[in-house]
Amino acid sequence: MQKASTWTKRLGAAAFLFFLVKGLLWLAVPAFIGWKAMAGA
């Protein structure tokens, strides 16, 4: 059962990091686009 627990922890950590990065990009990309639009105007 030790191997299953290790894989579960790794999968959970990978999923957490994936969704963390995805969430940050959902915030950063529109902010960056808006910043570039304001700088050009």
C-alpha positions in Angstrom: 0.0 0.0 0.0 3.0 2.3 0.4 3.4 2.6 -3.4 -0.3 3.6 -3.9 0.0 6.3 -1.2 3.2 7.7 -2.8 1.5 7.8 -6.2 -1.6 9.5 -4.8 0.5 12.1 -3.1 2.4 12.8 -6.3 -0.7 13.0 -8.3 -2.3 15.3 -5.8 0.7 17.6 -5.8 0.8 17.6 -9.6 -2.9 18.4 -9.9 -2.5 21.2 -7.3 0.4 22.8 -9.2 -1.4 22.4 -12.5 -4.5 24.2 -11.3 -2.5 26.8 -9.4 -0.6 27.7 -12.6 -3.8 27.6 -14.7 -5.6 29.9 -12.3 -2.7 32.4 -12.2 -2.6 32.4 -16.0 -6.3 33.1 -16.1 -5.6 36.2 -14.1 -2.3 37.2 -15.6 -3.1 36.9 -19.3 -6.1 39.3 -19.4 -4.2 41.7 -17.1 -1.2 41.6 -19.5 -3.5 42.2 -22.5 -5.2 45.1 -20.8 -1.9 46.6 -19.7 -0.6 46.4 -23.3 -3.8 47.9 -24.6 -3.6 50.8 -22.1 0.1 51.4 -22.9 -0.6 51.6 -26.7 -3.5 54.0 -26.3 
